[in-house]
């Protein structure tokens, strides 16, 4: 028997990560024009939040793979089912890739890593430049994917009215009539 809603812990992880990811995207964009030492608080916050997101996404993947979750509506067209699956895979992949790219970038640039984490890439300035660019482009792709995800959630809530958004909503799941 499939549940009607996501497990409360899955919903908590979803919304916590949503807030942190949006914060990270805005912090990252504000840091891009000037990475000088004039922004040490933003840089420290970005690193710490990135590490937290890495831990949370690993936990979230484990929760997604182990706890039952509600199925998509039966009347959802095949192409939309495929798009939902593909976009979720892309979201999970980017949520995992972004902090790993950041960690590798810091390693390659021989910059301090949060909590004294070990380097996961060799010190190499050319590699650092490639990883920095990849981290930036992945951030733009993540932002675009989040916008599509939000748009799809709103379509399910306002157009289809099929309960998909309600199944992940952080509050009570019943409809107030």
URQUIVEN-V678458 format. One line per field, one symbol per residue. phi: phi as a letter, one per 30 degrees, with the letter a starting at -180 (. if undefined). psi: psi as a letter, one per 20 degrees, with the letter a starting at -180 (. if undefined). A space follows every 50 residues. Layout:
phi: ???
psi: ???
//
This chain:
phi: .dddbdeedddededddedddddddddddddedbcdddcddddddddddd dddddddddddddddccdbdddedddeedddddddddddddddddddedd dddddddddhcdcehieddcbddadddedddddddddddddddddddddd dddddddccdhciddddcddcecdddc
psi: pqrirqqhhggggghghgghggggghgghhhghokrjilhgggggggghg gghgghhgghggghhhqqqqrqqhjpqghhgghggghgggggghhghghh ggghghghikqqqqkkqqqjqqoohggggghggggghhgghggghggggg ggghghghghljigghiiqiaqiqpo.
//
